[in-house]
Amino acid sequence: MKLRDLAGVLPVEASSDTAVTGVASDSRQVRTGNLFFALAGSKADGATFAADAAKRGASAIVAARGAGLSGLGVPVISVDDPRHALALAAARFFGGQPETMVAVTGTSGKTSVAAFTRQIWDHAGFAAASIGTTGVVAPGRDEYGSLTTPDPVALHRLLKELADAGVTHAAMEASSHGLDQRRLDGVKLAAGAFTNLGRDHMDYHPTVEDYHRAKLRLFDALLPKGAPAVIFADDPWSAPTVAAAKAAGLSVLTVGRHGDFLQLKRVEHERHRQRAEIEADGVIYEIDLPLAGDFQIYNALVSAGLAMATGTPAAKALAALEKLKGAPGRLDLVGTTSVGAPVYVDYAHKPDALENVLSSVRPFTTGRVLVVFGCGGDRDRGKRPIMGEIATRLADVVIVTDDNPRSEVPQEIRAAIMAAAPGAIEIGDRRKAIHEAVAMLDAGDTLIVAGKGHEEGQTVGAETLPFSDHEEVRAALRERAA
């Protein structure tokens, strides 16, 4: 590619024949001929690394106007928004994307909706992929990931690979960070979705309203006018999201008990499934969803809405709900004790998610609900007592343990939770906490191990140690059975 091929994305001369061999925003990854984007971050300004990028062979530097870069020996291209420019340049450089791309935002449910939408498309005969917190899943590909929304360079490299492999449909998560930092700005979206909004990322967003505004970028900045916006209708933040989507000129399709596109008419809860009646275009469909919990039926409705909005017939989309498999670590039944008490692992690490998962298991729990959970360090501190209150209100036995303490003192994190959790048991060692909880289970009880879900490590200080809630639950169940 020549620099002139980025005309329209960057203010460059149409005659520029400078070779561009790649795009990068990390100077350590710059190779000869790469275009380096100097991005302002929370800890460092990328402009301070421009000289290093030039030394490594960058063909040009893209920086914010007024960055004051000079004497680098390579051209400096000034733009108003380097993050936006990076996303568009990455999309132009890599070129290919699956023909039908959708994105889902919200506090909880993004991973499940992306996974469910992929499964519905697959059932309808499309080569489909999902991208998000649990990684990338596509035909012949299942890779663990760590970021909800990858950076633009990694994202567009991935989209090119998927398109080249024949993937025609892809669903991805759109986190508030990813939207705010313009990571999706180069993705050609056919539809978008909203699940719900609760307290999260208050270490990044000043207020919940600011957090919501970041989510709304999917609708008012990224989706083309007239595109479908599938919005869950039953959340306190549904109405302002609908209003924003309509103001942006989108085709709003609501789903849920108050939905006008897909309406949940009736649902019966069972231990491992739900029987639901769903109305679509005047027709009632009776569905057996093989997953427990109200939030799972809501996620399934959003997913079916996305699939239908992008061309999948209603009957086929809704029939596919009976074959859904839950996303890893989302109310994931790991095993049962010899007396039949189930143990679930769930990723719930924020107040609304913890409330949802504990409320979801109560209808089929004849004994006690037990929960093991903690809160992550270097994250929103305000949610810790909130989660402690939720746990003690909705569970009968609460064990407070460590999550990912990161650079914080674990005892201080636990103390903030315990302050609002009277009667809770404190066991800092997560492994010991899980084993003791499993040992407590009687017939009719249900145990939730919450907070880490699919994660395969525990971050203590600067080190991530191997740790899996799933493996520890299995080990505890074996120990109990011995």
C-alpha positions in Angstrom: 0.0 0.0 0.0 1.1 3.6 -0.7 0.4 6.5 1.6 -1.9 8.0 -1.1 -4.2 4.9 -0.7 -5.1 6.3 2.7 -6.4 9.6 1.2 -9.9 10.3 2.6 -8.8 8.6 5.8 -5.7 10.8 6.4 -4.9 14.3 5.0 -2.3 13.1 2.6 -1.3 14.1 -0.9 -3.0 12.0 -3.6 0.4 11.7 -5.3 2.3 10.4 -2.2 4.1 7.2 -3.1 5.5 6.5 0.4 5.2 2.8 1.1 3.1 1.7 4.0 3.8 -1.8 5.2 1.5 -1.8 8.2 -0.1 0.3 10.9 0.8 0.4 14.6 0.0 2.3 17.8 2.7 0.7 19.9 6.2 1.9 19.0 7.7 -1.4 20.1 5.8 -3.2 17.4 6.8 -0.8 14.6 8.5 -2.4 11.6 10.1 -0.7 8.6 7.5 1.2 6.6 4.8 1.1 9.3 2.6 4.1 9.9 2.7 4.9 13.6 -0.3 6.5 15.3 0.6 8.5 18.4 -2.4 8.0 20.8 -3.0 9.8 24.0 -3.6 7.2 26.8 -4.4 7.2 30.4 -0.8 6.6 31.5 1.3 7.9 28.6 1.0 10.0 25.5 1.9 8.1 22.4 3.6 11.3 21.0 6.4 10.7 23.5 7.2 7.4 21.6 7.2 9.0 18.2 11.0 9.3 18.1 11.3 5.6 19.0 8.9 4.7 16.2 10.9 6.8 13.7 14.1 5.1 14.7 12.5 1.7 14.2 11.6 2.6 10.6 8.2 4.2 10.7 7.3 5.7 7.3 5.3 8.5 8.9 3.8 9.6 12.2 0.1 10.3 12.7 -0.5 12.6 15.7 -3.0 15.0 17.1 -2.9 18.6 15.9 -0.6 20.7 18.1 1.4 17.6 19.3 4.5 19.6 18.5 6.5 16.8 16.9 9.4 17.9 14.8 12.9 16.8 13.8 12.0 13.1 13.5 13.2 12.7 10.0 9.9 11.3 8.8 6.6 13.1 7.9 4.2 14.0 10.6 0.5 13.9 9.7 -1.8 15.9 11.9 -5.4 14.9 12.5 -8.2 15.9 14.9 -8.7 12.4 16.3 -5.8 9.9 16.0 -7.9 7.0 17.4 -10.6 7.5 14.8 -7.9 7.8 12.1 -6.2 4.6 13.3 -9.5 2.6 13.1 -10.2 3.8 9.6 -6.6 3.3 8.5 -6.5 -0.3 9.9 -9.8 -1.0 8.1 -8.4 0.4 4.8 -5.0 -1.4 5.2 -6.4 -4.9 5.9 -9.4 -4.5 3.6 -11.6 -7.5 4.2 -14.4 -8.0 6.7 -17.2 -10.5 6.9 -20.1 -9.3 4.8 -22.6 -9.0 7.7 -21.2 -7.6 10.9 -23.2 -6.8 14.0 -22.1 -5.4 17.4 -23.8 -5.6 20.8 -23.3 -3.3 23.8 -24.6 -3.2 27.3 -23.3 -3.9 30.8 -24.2 -7.6 31.0 -25.0 -10.2 28.3 -22.6 -9.1 25.5 -20.7 -12.3 25.5 -23.8 -14.5 25.5 -25.5 -12.4 22.8 -22.5 -12.6 20.5 -22.2 -16.3 21.0 -25.9 -17.0 20.6 -26.1 -14.9 17.4 -23.3 -16.9 16.0 -25.0 -20.1 16.8 -28.3 -19.0 15.3 -26.6 -18.0 12.1 -24.8 -21.3 12.1 -28.1 -23.1 12.4 -29.4 -21.1 9.5 -26.5 -22.2 7.3 -24.2 -19.3 7.5 -20.4 -19.4 8.1 -20.4 -17.4 11.3 -18.0 -16.1 14.0 -18.2 -14.4 17.4 -15.6 -12.0 18.9 -15.4 -10.9 22.5 -14.4 -11.5 26.1 -14.1 -15.3 25.7 -12.1 -15.0 22.5 -12.8 -15.8 18.9 -15.1 -18.7 17.7 -15.5 -19.5 14.0 -15.6 -22.6 11.8 -12.3 -24.4 12.6 -11.3 -21.8 15.1 -11.7 -21.4 18.9 -9.2 -19.1 20.6 -9.2 -17.8 24.1 -9.1 -14.0 24.3 -8.6 -11.3 27.0 -10.1 -8.1 25.6 -13.8 -7.6 25.1 -13.1 -5.3 22.1 -9.7 -5.7 20.5 -7.6 -2.7 19.4 -8.2 -1.7 15.7 -5.1 -3.2 14.3 -5.7 -6.6 15.9 -9.4 -6.4 15.2 -9.0 -5.7 11.5 -6.3 -8.2 11.1 -8.7 -10.7 12.6 -11.7 -9.6 10.4 -9.5 -10.0 7.3 -8.5 -13.5 8.4 -12.2 -14.5 9.0 -13.3 -13.1 5.7 -10.5 -14.9 3.9 -11.5 -18.1 5.6 -15.1 -17.8 4.2 -16.8 -16.3 7.3 -19.8 -14.2 6.0 -21.4 -13.3 9.4 -19.8 -12.1 12.6 -21.1 -10.8 15.9 -18.8 -8.8 18.2 -19.0 -7.3 21.6 -18.8 -3.5 21.9 -17.5 -2.4 25.3 -17.8 1.1 26.6 -14.0 1.4 26.5 -13.9 0.1 22.9 -16.6 2.5 21.8 -15.1 5.5 23.6 -11.6 4.7 22.3 -12.9 4.4 18.7 -11.8 0.8 18.3 -14.9 -0.1 16.2 -14.9 3.0 14.0 -13.7 1.2 10.9 -16.1 -1.8 11.2 -18.9 -1.8 8.6 -21.9 -2.7 10.8 -25.2 -4.0 9.5 -27.0 -3.9 12.9 -26.4 -3.2 16.6 -27.9 -4.2 19.9 -28.3 -3.1 23.5 -28.9 -5.4 26.4 -29.0 -3.4 29.6 -27.1 -0.9 31.7 -25.9 -1.2 35.3 -23.0 0.1 37.4 -19.6 -0.8 35.8 -16.3 0.8 34.9 -16.7 3.7 37.3 -12.9 3.7 37.4 -13.1 4.9 33.8 -16.3 6.8 33.3 -17.1 9.7 35.7 -20.8 8.9 36.0 -23.3 6.3 34.9 -24.7 8.8 32.4 -21.2 9.2 30.9 -21.0 5.4 30.7 -24.3 5.3 28.9 -23.2 8.0 26.5 -20.2 5.9 25.6 -22.5 2.9 24.8 -24.7 5.2 22.6 -21.8 5.8 20.2 -22.7 2.4 18.7 -26.1 3.9 17.7 -25.5 7.6 17.0 -22.0 7.4 15.5 -21.3 3.9 14.1 -24.5 2.4 12.6 -25.6 3.8 9.2 -29.0 5.6 9.1 -31.8 3.1 8.7 -29.9 0.2 10.1 -31.6 -2.0 12.7 -31.1 -1.3 16.4 -32.2 -4.3 18.5 -32.9 -3.0 22.0 -34.0 -5.0 25.1 -37.2 -3.3 26.2 -37.4 -4.1 29.9 -34.4 -2.3 31.4 -34.5 1.0 33.1 -32.1 2.4 30.5 -34.1 1.0 27.5 -36.2 4.1 27.0 -33.3 6.6 26.7 -31.5 4.1 24.4 -34.5 3.8 22.2 -34.9 7.5 22.0 -31.2 8.0 21.1 -31.4 5.3 18.4 -34.6 6.8 16.9 -32.9 10.3 17.0 -30.0 8.8 15.0 -32.4 7.6 12.3 -32.2 3.9 13.1 -34.9 1.3 12.7 -35.6 0.4 16.3 -36.6 -3.2 17.1 -37.4 -3.9 20.7 -37.5 -7.3 22.3 -38.6 -8.6 25.8 -41.8 -8.6 27.7 -42.5 -5.2 26.4 -41.0 -5.8 23.0 -42.7 -4.9 19.8 -40.4 -7.0 17.5 -40.1 -10.1 19.7 -42.4 -10.2 22.7 -42.0 -12.7 25.5 -45.5 -13.7 26.3 -44.9 -16.4 29.0 -42.0 -18.3 30.5 -41.8 -21.3 32.9 -38.6 -21.9 34.7 -37.1 -25.3 35.3 -33.8 -26.3 36.7 -31.8 -26.5 33.5 -34.2 -25.0 30.9 -37.0 -22.6 30.3 -40.2 -23.0 28.4 -41.2 -19.8 26.6 -43.9 -18.4 24.3 -42.5 -15.7 22.0 -44.6 -13.6 19.6 -43.1 -12.5 16.3 -45.2 -10.7 13.7 -48.4 -12.0 15.2 -47.3 -15.7 15.4 -46.7 -17.4 18.7 -43.7 -19.7 18.9 -43.3 -22.2 21.8 -39.6 -22.6 22.6 -37.7 -24.8 25.0 -34.5 -22.9 25.9 -31.9 -25.3 27.3 -30.5 -22.6 29.7 -31.6 -21.4 33.1 -32.2 -17.9 34.2 -34.3 -14.9 33.1 -31.2 -13.2 31.8 -30.5 -16.1 29.4 -33.9 -15.8 27.8 -33.5 -12.1 27.5 -30.0 -12.6 25.8 -31.6 -15.2 23.5 -34.3 -12.7 22.4 -31.7 -10.0 21.6 -29.7 -12.6 19.6 -32.7 -13.8 17.7 -33.6 -10.2 17.0 -30.1 -9.5 15.5 -30.3 -12.7 13.4 -33.7 -11.8 12.1 -32.8 -8.2 11.5 -29.9 -9.4 9.3 -32.0 -11.8 7.2 -32.7 -15.0 9.1 -36.4 -16.0 9.0 -38.2 -15.8 12.3 -39.1 -19.5 12.4 -35.5 -20.6 11.8 -34.0 -18.1 14.3 -36.4 -19.0 17.1 -36.1 -22.8 16.4 -32.3 -22.3 16.9 -32.9 -21.1 20.4 -33.7 -24.7 21.4 -30.1 -25.8 20.5 -28.2 -22.9 22.2 -25.1 -23.6 24.3 -24.2 -21.1 27.0 -21.1 -19.0 26.6 -18.2 -20.2 28.8 -18.5 -19.1 32.4 -22.1 -17.8 32.1 -24.2 -19.7 34.6 -22.1 -22.7 33.6 -23.1 -25.9 35.3 -19.8 -27.5 36.3 -21.2 -30.5 38.2 -23.4 -31.7 41.0 -22.7 -33.3 44.4 -23.8 -36.9 45.1 -27.0 -35.5 46.6 -27.8 -33.6 43.5 -26.7 -30.0 44.5 -25.6 -28.1 41.4 -22.5 -25.9 41.3 -22.4 -23.1 38.7 -19.5 -20.9 37.6 -20.6 -17.4 36.5 -18.6 -14.4 35.3 -20.8 -12.0 37.4 -18.3 -9.4 38.6 -20.6 -6.3 38.7 -23.7 -5.6 40.9 -26.5 -6.1 38.3 -24.9 -9.3 37.0 -24.5 -10.8 40.6 -28.1 -9.8 41.3 -29.3 -11.5 38.1 -27.5 -14.7 38.6 -28.5 -15.1 42.2 -32.2 -14.3 41.4 -32.1 -16.7 38.5 -31.3 -19.8 40.6 -33.7 -19.1 43.4 -36.9 -20.4 41.6 -35.4 -23.9 41.3 -33.5 -24.0 44.6 -35.5 -25.8 47.3 -32.7 -25.5 49.9 -30.1 -22.7 50.3 -28.4 -20.5 47.7 -24.6 -20.3 48.4 -22.3 -17.8 46.7 -18.5 -17.4 46.6 -17.3 -14.1 45.2 -14.9 -11.2 45.5 -14.1 -8.0 43.7 -11.2 -7.1 41.4 -8.4 -4.7 42.5 -7.6 -1.5 40.6 -11.2 -1.3 39.5 -14.3 0.5 40.6 -14.1 0.5 44.4 -17.6 1.8 44.9 -19.2 -1.4 43.7 -17.7 -3.5 46.5 -20.2 -2.7 49.3 -23.0 -2.8 46.8 -22.1 -6.3 45.8 -21.8 -7.3 49.4 -25.3 -6.1 50.1 -26.7 -7.9 47.1 -25.0 -11.2 48.0 -26.3 -11.1 51.6 -29.8 -10.1 50.5 -30.2 -12.8 47.8 -28.0 -15.7 49.1 -28.3 -17.7 52.3 -24.6 -18.4 52.6 -22.0 -15.8 51.4 -18.3 -16.5 51.2 -16.2 -13.5 50.4 -12.9 -14.3 48.8 -10.2 -12.9 46.5 -10.9 -12.2 42.8 -8.0 -10.6 40.9 -6.5 -8.2 43.6 -3.9 -6.9 41.2 -1.9 -4.2 42.9 -4.3 -3.7 45.8 -4.1 -5.3 49.3 -6.5 -8.2 49.1 -7.6 -7.9 52.7 -8.7 -4.3 52.1 -10.8 -5.3 49.1 -12.5 -8.0 51.2 -13.0 -5.6 54.0 -14.9 -3.2 51.8 -17.3 -6.0 50.8 -17.6 -7.4 54.3 -18.6 -4.0 55.6 -22.0 -4.4 53.8 -22.3 -8.2 54.2 -23.3 -9.0 57.7 -23.0 -12.7 58.4 -20.7 -13.4 55.5 -17.8 -15.7 55.8 -14.3 -14.4 54.8 -11.9 -16.9 53.2 -9.2 -15.0 51.3 -7.7 -18.1 49.5 -10.1 -18.6 46.6 -9.2 -22.3 46.2 -10.0 -22.9 49.9 -13.2 -20.9 49.6 -14.5 -23.0 46.7 -13.6 -26.3 48.4 -15.3 -25.2 51.7 -18.4 -24.1 49.9 -18.8 -27.4 48.0 -18.3 -29.2 51.3 -21.2 -27.3 52.8 -23.8 -28.3 50.1 -26.9 -30.3 51.1 -29.6 -31.7 49.0 -31.7 -28.9 47.4 -28.8 -26.4 47.7 -27.3 -24.4 44.8 -23.8 -22.9 44.7 -22.7 -20.0 42.5 -18.9 -19.3 42.2 -19.0 -15.8 40.8 -16.6 -13.2 39.3 -14.1 -14.9 37.2 -16.1 -17.2 34.9 -14.0 -18.3 31.9 -10.8 -16.8 33.2 -7.8 -19.2 33.5 -5.6 -17.1 35.8 -5.7 -15.0 38.9 -3.8 -11.7 38.9 -2.0 -11.0 42.2 0.4 -8.0 42.1 2.0 -7.9 38.6 1.8 -11.7 38.2 -1.0 -13.8 36.7 -1.1 -17.2 38.3 -2.8 -20.2 36.7 -6.3 -20.5 38.2 -9.6 -21.8 36.9 -12.9 -21.7 38.9 -14.0 -24.6 36.7 -11.0 -26.8 37.6 -11.3 -26.0 41.3 -15.0 -26.8 41.4 -14.3 -30.1 39.7 -11.5 -30.9 42.2 -13.7 -30.0 45.1 -16.5 -32.2 43.8 -14.0 -35.1 43.4 -12.7 -34.5 46.9 -16.2 -34.6 48.4 -17.0 -37.8 46.5 -13.9 -39.6 47.7 
